[in-house]
Amino acid sequence: MYRSVQEIVPHPDFDAARWTGHDLALLRMRKALNFTSNVQPIPLYDGAEVPADGRASIVGYDLSRSGVEGGTTFTWNPMLQMADVPILSSCECQQRLGPVLSTYLADVNICTDNVESTMGGGTSTCLGDSGAPVMIATELQAYNLLAIPSWTLAPCGLGPSVHVRVAPHLDWILAIIERKIFGGTDAFTGELPYQVSIQRAFLTSRTHVCGGTILNPLHVLTAASCFWTDSSSRFEIVAGNLRIDRPSDTQQVLGVFWIRMHPGFTGGTSSFDVAVIRTSSAFFFTDLIRPVTLPAFDELPSGLVRVGGWGSTSNSILPGNNFSNVLQKINVLIVPWNECLSVLGGPGGPFDERNICTGPLSGGISTCTGDAGGGAVQHLGNDVFLQVGIITWNVLPCGGINTPSIYTRVSAFTDWIQANSAL
C-alpha cells in the first residue's frame, strides 16, 4: 500500500545545528490508509515513567553487517528486522556515551542498549532506522509507541541507541493530527459505540440537544445541565448512528422513561452536573452499540482520553447551534488538576475537586456547545470503555488558549450513578 505525502510537519523545537532533542515529525498523506490485518495504527505510550529494567522492541530495514564491515558497499535488509533490547536509565546512557556525546542528550530522549550477537558486535538501530517505532508492551497492548530512533554510535551495534520519547510530545502530536477540523475529526463506524445523541422530539422531527453514554441496556449517563431548563420536553435517545441529520439501518431509537438529575445540581456551571436517564425500552447491544464501564469510587484519572460529540465546530464567542452532522472525536490529555485550577482563575470558582479538564492549553481543540453530556473515555481494549468524565461546560470561545474543556469527574459520583442505574 503506497500513499503520497501531502505535508511534512517537523517539531518546531527541533534544531539540527544545536541538536535540541525534538527529532520527530508528522507526515500527512494525501489519501487515508485502508486498515487491514497488516496495516493498523499503533497506540501512543502516554506514561511519564518507563518501568525499571524495561525492554523495548526496535524495528527497521537497518544497514546490514556486511555493508558496515565492507565500508564501501551499503546493503539494506530487504526484510523488516525486529529485536528486543534493554532500556537504559539516563545515568547508564550518559556513562556509556561518555562525556562528549552525552552532552547531546536531552530530557526528551531515552536510550536502549545493544544486544550482543554470536557473530560479534551487537544488535541496535542503525542508518536507515530513524523514524521507525521503538515499542513497549503494557498489560493492555503488546505494542505501544514509546519512542522514535534518532541517532546511534558508529559502527552500529557497539553502543547505545538514542531515541526521542513520544510522551513529552503528545500535546503537539494530537494538535497536529486533529487540527484539520476544529473540535476533531470524523469518527469511524463502531469507534465510539457507547456514544448516543439525546434529541428533543416534536411530532415527527428530532433535534440534537446533548450527548450521552450507554451505562447498561436501560440507562444512559449524561449531564444534568441538558435538562435543567427544559425537563418537560419529549426526548429520545439515538444510538448506533454516526450522523444526526439522517437515519441509519444500524440505529436504535429509544424513548425516555425518566430523567434523574443529581440533587446537588442547581443549574449553571456546577460540579454536580450529572444525570441518569432511564429508557422506555432496552438497548440491543451490537458491535455499534456498547456500554461504558465506571471507574472505582474517587479514583483520580490521568493520561489520554477520547471525547466524542456532535457539538459546534465554530470558535465564535457565540457558537450557537452550528452542530456537526457527523460524530466528531478528539484524543486529548487530562491536564493536572492544579494546572486546570490555575488557568481557570483559582479557588472559589465553579471548577473544584469533582471536576477534571483536558487540553491542549495551547488551543485549537476542545469540546463545545452541543457536546455536553458526552463522555471522556479511555479505551482499554477488549471492548472495555472506561468513562472518567462527563462533558459539562466550556470557556468561550471554544478552543481558545488557556481555555480547557471541563468535565464532571465520574469517579466522584460512581456510587450515586450505580444506585440510580440498577437494573
C-alpha positions as CSV (number, residue, x, y, z in Angstrom):
1,M,0.0,0.0,0.0
2,Y,1.5,3.3,-1.1
3,R,0.5,6.9,-0.3
4,S,1.7,10.2,-1.5
5,V,2.8,12.7,1.2
6,Q,0.8,16.0,1.3
7,E,2.6,17.7,4.2
8,I,5.7,17.2,6.4
9,V,5.4,18.9,9.8
10,P,8.7,18.9,11.8
11,H,8.6,19.6,15.5
12,P,9.0,23.4,16.0
13,D,11.7,22.9,18.7
14,F,14.0,20.7,16.5
15,D,17.3,22.4,15.7
16,A,19.7,20.2,13.8
17,A,22.6,22.7,14.5
18,R,22.2,22.7,18.3
19,W,20.6,19.2,18.5
20,T,17.8,20.1,20.9
21,G,16.4,16.5,21.0
22,H,13.0,17.0,19.5
23,D,13.9,15.0,16.4
24,L,10.5,14.0,15.2
25,A,8.0,15.0,12.5
26,L,4.5,14.1,11.3
27,L,3.5,13.3,7.8
28,R,0.0,14.0,6.4
29,M,-0.9,11.7,3.5
30,R,-3.0,12.8,0.5
31,K,-5.2,9.8,0.9
32,A,-6.2,7.8,4.0
33,L,-4.7,4.4,4.7
34,N,-7.0,1.4,4.5
35,F,-6.7,-0.5,7.7
36,T,-6.3,-4.3,7.2
37,S,-4.8,-7.2,9.2
38,N,-1.4,-6.0,8.0
39,V,-1.9,-2.2,8.3
40,Q,-3.0,-0.9,11.8
41,P,-2.4,2.2,13.9
42,I,-0.2,1.9,17.0
43,P,-1.3,3.2,20.4
44,L,0.8,6.0,21.8
45,Y,2.5,5.3,25.2
46,D,1.5,8.2,27.4
47,G,3.2,7.1,30.6
48,A,5.7,9.6,32.0
49,E,7.8,6.8,33.5
50,V,9.3,3.8,31.8
51,P,9.4,0.6,34.0
52,A,12.8,0.0,35.6
53,D,14.8,-2.7,33.8
54,G,12.3,-2.5,31.0
55,R,12.7,-3.8,27.5
56,A,11.7,-2.4,24.1
57,S,11.3,-3.7,20.6
58,I,13.1,-2.0,17.8
59,V,12.3,-2.5,14.1
60,G,13.6,-1.3,10.8
61,Y,15.3,-2.0,7.5
62,D,18.8,-1.4,9.0
63,L,22.1,-1.4,7.3
64,S,23.4,-5.0,7.1
65,R,26.6,-6.1,8.8
66,S,28.3,-6.8,5.5
67,G,27.8,-3.3,4.4
68,V,29.3,-1.9,7.7
69,E,32.3,-4.0,7.6
70,G,33.0,-3.6,3.9
71,G,32.9,0.2,4.2
72,T,32.2,0.7,0.5
73,T,29.0,-1.3,-0.3
74,F,25.9,-0.4,1.7
75,T,23.2,-3.1,1.7
76,W,19.8,-2.6,3.2
77,N,17.9,-5.5,4.6
78,P,15.1,-6.4,2.2
79,M,13.0,-7.8,5.1
80,L,11.8,-5.8,8.1
81,Q,14.0,-6.6,11.1
82,M,12.9,-6.7,14.8
83,A,14.9,-7.1,18.0
84,D,14.2,-7.0,21.8
85,V,16.6,-4.6,23.6
86,P,17.1,-3.4,27.2
87,I,16.1,0.2,28.1
88,L,18.9,2.1,29.8
89,S,18.4,4.6,32.6
90,S,19.5,8.2,31.9
91,C,22.6,7.7,34.1
92,E,23.6,4.5,32.4
93,C,23.2,6.1,29.0
94,Q,25.4,9.1,29.9
95,Q,28.1,6.8,31.2
96,R,28.0,4.6,28.1
97,L,28.1,7.6,25.7
98,G,30.9,9.3,27.5
99,P,31.4,13.0,28.5
100,V,31.3,14.4,24.9
101,L,28.4,12.5,23.3
102,S,26.3,12.7,26.4
103,T,26.0,16.4,26.0
104,Y,23.8,15.7,23.0
105,L,21.2,14.0,25.3
106,A,18.0,16.0,26.1
107,D,15.3,15.3,28.7
108,V,13.1,14.0,25.9
109,N,15.5,11.3,25.0
110,I,15.6,7.7,26.0
111,C,18.3,5.1,25.3
112,T,18.3,1.4,24.5
113,D,21.4,-0.9,24.8
114,N,22.8,-3.0,22.1
115,V,22.3,-6.8,22.3
116,E,25.4,-8.9,21.8
117,S,25.4,-11.1,18.8
118,T,27.1,-14.5,18.4
119,M,28.5,-13.2,15.2
120,G,30.3,-10.4,17.0
121,G,29.3,-6.8,17.7
122,G,25.6,-6.4,18.6
123,T,22.1,-5.5,17.5
124,S,20.9,-1.9,17.6
125,T,19.2,0.6,15.4
126,C,21.4,1.9,12.6
127,L,21.5,4.0,9.5
128,G,18.0,3.9,7.9
129,D,16.1,3.1,11.1
130,S,15.5,6.7,12.1
131,G,11.8,7.4,12.4
132,A,10.8,3.7,12.9
133,P,8.9,2.7,16.1
134,V,10.5,1.9,19.4
135,M,7.8,-0.1,21.1
136,I,7.0,-1.2,24.7
137,A,4.5,-3.7,25.9
138,T,1.8,-2.9,28.6
139,E,-0.8,-5.1,30.2
140,L,-3.4,-3.8,27.7
141,Q,-1.4,-3.7,24.4
142,A,1.5,-5.8,23.2
143,Y,3.0,-2.9,21.2
144,N,2.8,0.8,22.1
145,L,4.8,3.6,20.5
146,L,7.4,4.6,23.2
147,A,9.9,6.5,21.1
148,I,11.4,7.2,17.7
149,P,15.0,6.3,16.8
150,S,17.1,9.5,16.4
151,W,20.9,8.6,16.4
152,T,23.3,5.9,17.4
153,L,27.0,5.2,17.9
154,A,29.0,4.2,14.8
155,P,29.8,1.5,13.9
156,C,26.3,0.3,14.8
157,G,25.9,-2.4,17.4
158,L,28.8,-1.2,19.6
159,G,26.9,1.2,21.9
160,P,23.6,2.7,22.9
161,S,20.9,3.9,20.5
162,V,19.3,7.3,21.3
163,H,15.6,7.8,20.7
164,V,13.0,10.6,21.1
165,R,10.2,9.8,23.6
166,V,6.6,10.2,22.4
167,A,5.0,11.1,25.8
168,P,6.6,14.6,26.1
169,H,5.3,15.5,22.6
170,L,1.7,14.2,22.9
171,D,0.1,17.6,23.0
172,W,1.9,18.7,19.8
173,I,1.2,15.4,18.1
174,L,-2.5,15.5,18.9
175,A,-2.8,19.1,18.0
176,I,-1.4,18.5,14.5
177,I,-3.5,15.3,14.0
178,E,-6.7,17.0,15.0
179,R,-6.2,20.4,13.5
180,K,-8.0,19.7,10.2
181,I,-11.4,20.2,11.7
182,F,-12.0,22.3,14.8
183,G,-13.1,20.1,17.7
184,G,-12.0,16.9,16.0
185,T,-12.2,14.5,13.0
186,D,-15.0,12.3,11.8
187,A,-15.4,9.1,14.0
188,F,-15.3,5.7,12.3
189,T,-18.2,3.3,12.4
190,G,-18.1,1.5,15.7
191,E,-15.2,3.6,17.1
192,L,-17.4,5.1,19.9
193,P,-20.1,2.5,20.3
194,Y,-21.2,3.9,23.7
195,Q,-22.0,7.4,22.3
196,V,-25.6,8.4,22.0
197,S,-27.4,11.6,20.8
198,I,-30.1,12.9,23.1
199,Q,-32.7,14.6,20.9
200,R,-35.7,16.7,21.6
201,A,-38.7,15.2,19.8
202,F,-41.6,17.2,18.3
203,L,-44.2,15.5,16.2
204,T,-42.1,13.5,13.6
205,S,-38.9,15.5,13.9
206,R,-36.0,15.4,16.3
207,T,-33.2,17.9,17.2
208,H,-29.9,17.1,18.8
209,V,-29.6,18.6,22.3
210,C,-26.8,16.8,24.1
211,G,-24.5,13.7,24.1
212,G,-24.7,10.8,26.5
213,T,-23.1,7.4,27.1
214,I,-24.8,3.9,27.5
215,L,-24.5,2.5,31.0
216,N,-26.4,-0.7,30.6
217,P,-29.4,-1.9,28.5
218,L,-31.8,0.6,30.2
219,H,-29.8,3.6,31.3
220,V,-27.8,6.5,29.8
221,L,-25.3,8.7,31.6
222,T,-25.3,12.4,30.7
223,A,-25.2,16.0,32.1
224,A,-28.0,17.5,34.3
225,S,-27.5,20.8,32.5
226,C,-29.0,19.3,29.4
227,F,-32.4,19.3,31.1
228,W,-32.3,21.9,33.8
229,T,-34.4,24.5,31.9
230,D,-36.3,22.0,29.7
231,S,-37.2,18.8,31.6
232,S,-40.8,18.7,30.3
233,S,-40.0,18.2,26.6
234,R,-40.2,14.8,25.0
235,F,-36.7,13.4,24.5
236,E,-35.5,10.3,22.5
237,I,-32.1,8.5,22.6
238,V,-30.4,7.7,19.3
239,A,-27.7,5.0,19.4
240,G,-25.7,3.3,16.6
241,N,-25.7,6.2,14.2
242,L,-22.7,8.5,13.5
243,R,-25.0,11.1,11.9
244,I,-27.7,13.3,13.4
245,D,-29.0,14.5,10.0
246,R,-30.4,11.3,8.7
247,P,-31.4,7.8,10.0
248,S,-29.4,4.6,9.5
249,D,-30.2,1.0,9.3
250,T,-28.0,0.3,12.4
251,Q,-29.6,2.9,14.7
252,Q,-31.8,2.3,17.7
253,V,-34.2,5.0,18.9
254,L,-35.4,4.7,22.4
255,G,-37.9,6.8,24.4
256,V,-37.2,8.3,27.8
257,F,-39.0,6.9,30.8
258,W,-37.5,9.2,33.4
259,I,-34.5,11.7,33.9
260,R,-32.9,11.8,37.3
261,M,-30.6,14.8,37.9
262,H,-28.1,14.8,40.8
263,P,-29.8,16.6,43.8
264,G,-26.7,18.7,44.2
265,F,-27.1,20.3,40.8
266,T,-28.8,23.7,41.0
267,G,-28.1,25.0,37.4
268,G,-25.3,26.9,35.8
269,T,-21.7,25.7,36.0
270,S,-21.9,23.3,38.8
271,S,-19.6,20.3,39.6
272,F,-22.7,18.2,40.3
273,D,-23.5,18.3,36.6
274,V,-24.5,14.6,36.2
275,A,-27.8,12.9,35.3
276,V,-29.1,9.4,34.6
277,I,-31.8,8.6,32.0
278,R,-34.0,5.5,32.2
279,T,-35.1,4.5,28.7
280,S,-38.6,3.2,28.0
281,S,-37.2,0.1,26.3
282,A,-33.8,-1.7,26.3
283,F,-30.8,-1.3,24.0
284,F,-29.9,-4.4,22.0
285,F,-26.1,-4.5,22.1
286,T,-24.3,-4.9,18.8
287,D,-20.8,-4.1,17.5
288,L,-22.0,-0.5,17.1
289,I,-23.8,-0.2,20.5
290,R,-21.9,-1.0,23.6
291,P,-21.9,0.2,27.3
292,V,-19.2,2.1,29.2
293,T,-17.5,0.9,32.4
294,L,-17.5,3.1,35.5
295,P,-14.3,3.8,37.5
296,A,-13.8,2.9,41.1
297,F,-15.2,5.5,43.6
298,D,-12.9,8.6,43.8
299,E,-10.3,7.1,41.5
300,L,-8.3,10.0,40.0
301,P,-7.9,9.7,36.3
302,S,-4.9,10.6,34.2
303,G,-3.5,10.2,30.7
304,L,-5.2,10.1,27.3
305,V,-8.9,10.2,26.8
306,R,-11.1,10.0,23.7
307,V,-14.0,12.5,23.5
308,G,-16.9,12.5,21.1
309,G,-19.8,14.7,20.2
310,W,-21.8,16.5,17.5
311,G,-21.3,19.9,19.1
312,S,-20.5,23.2,17.5
313,T,-17.4,23.4,15.2
314,S,-17.3,27.2,15.5
315,N,-14.8,29.0,17.7
316,S,-17.0,32.1,17.8
317,I,-17.7,33.7,21.1
318,L,-21.4,32.8,20.3
319,P,-21.0,29.3,18.7
320,G,-24.8,28.8,18.6
321,N,-26.2,25.5,17.1
322,N,-23.6,25.1,14.4
323,F,-23.5,21.4,15.1
324,S,-21.6,18.8,13.1
325,N,-23.8,16.3,11.3
326,V,-21.2,13.6,11.7
327,L,-19.9,12.4,15.2
328,Q,-16.6,14.1,15.9
329,K,-13.8,12.7,18.0
330,I,-10.7,14.1,19.7
331,N,-7.9,12.4,21.6
332,V,-6.7,14.7,24.4
333,L,-4.7,14.6,27.6
334,I,-6.1,15.2,31.0
335,V,-4.4,18.3,32.4
336,P,-3.1,18.1,36.0
337,W,-5.9,19.4,38.4
338,N,-3.8,22.2,39.9
339,E,-2.9,23.5,36.4
340,C,-6.6,23.5,35.5
341,L,-7.5,25.4,38.6
342,S,-4.8,28.0,37.9
343,V,-5.8,28.8,34.3
344,L,-9.5,28.9,35.4
345,G,-8.9,31.6,38.0
346,G,-8.0,29.7,41.2
347,P,-10.1,28.6,44.1
348,G,-13.7,29.8,44.6
349,G,-14.9,29.3,41.1
350,P,-17.1,26.6,39.6
351,F,-14.1,24.3,39.0
352,D,-13.5,22.1,42.0
353,E,-12.3,18.6,43.2
354,R,-15.3,17.0,41.4
355,N,-14.1,18.2,38.0
356,I,-11.3,17.4,35.6
357,C,-10.2,19.2,32.5
358,T,-8.4,18.4,29.2
359,G,-6.2,20.5,27.0
360,P,-4.3,21.3,25.0
361,L,-4.0,24.7,26.7
362,S,-2.3,25.9,23.5
363,G,-5.8,26.0,22.0
364,G,-7.3,24.7,18.7
365,I,-9.0,21.6,20.1
366,S,-11.9,21.4,22.6
367,T,-15.4,20.4,23.3
368,C,-18.1,23.0,22.6
369,T,-21.8,23.8,22.6
370,G,-23.8,20.6,22.0
371,D,-21.2,18.2,23.3
372,A,-22.4,18.4,26.9
373,G,-23.3,15.0,28.4
374,G,-20.8,13.1,26.2
375,G,-18.0,11.1,27.8
376,A,-14.3,11.4,28.2
377,V,-13.4,7.7,27.8
378,Q,-10.3,5.6,28.0
379,H,-10.3,2.7,25.5
380,L,-8.7,-0.2,27.4
381,G,-9.1,-2.9,24.7
382,N,-11.4,-6.0,24.6
383,D,-14.4,-3.7,24.4
384,V,-13.7,-2.1,27.7
385,F,-14.5,1.6,27.6
386,L,-13.7,3.3,31.0
387,Q,-15.6,6.6,31.3
388,V,-13.7,9.1,33.5
389,G,-15.5,12.3,32.7
390,I,-18.8,13.8,31.5
391,I,-18.6,16.9,29.3
392,T,-20.1,19.8,31.3
393,W,-19.0,23.3,30.3
394,N,-16.5,25.4,28.3
395,V,-14.9,28.7,28.4
396,L,-15.9,30.6,25.2
397,P,-14.7,30.9,22.6
398,C,-14.2,27.1,22.3
399,G,-10.6,26.0,21.6
400,G,-9.0,29.2,22.8
401,I,-5.6,29.5,24.5
402,N,-5.8,28.6,28.2
403,T,-9.4,27.6,27.8
404,P,-9.6,23.9,28.8
405,S,-12.6,21.6,28.4
406,I,-14.3,20.9,31.7
407,Y,-15.8,17.6,32.8
408,T,-17.6,16.2,35.8
409,R,-15.3,13.6,37.3
410,V,-17.3,10.3,37.1
411,S,-15.5,8.6,39.9
412,A,-16.8,11.3,42.3
413,F,-20.3,10.0,41.6
414,T,-19.8,6.3,40.9
415,D,-21.9,5.3,43.9
416,W,-24.8,7.7,43.0
417,I,-24.7,6.6,39.3
418,Q,-24.8,2.9,40.2
419,A,-27.6,3.4,42.7
420,N,-29.7,5.2,40.1
421,S,-28.9,2.8,37.2
422,A,-29.5,-0.5,38.8
423,L,-31.4,-3.0,36.6
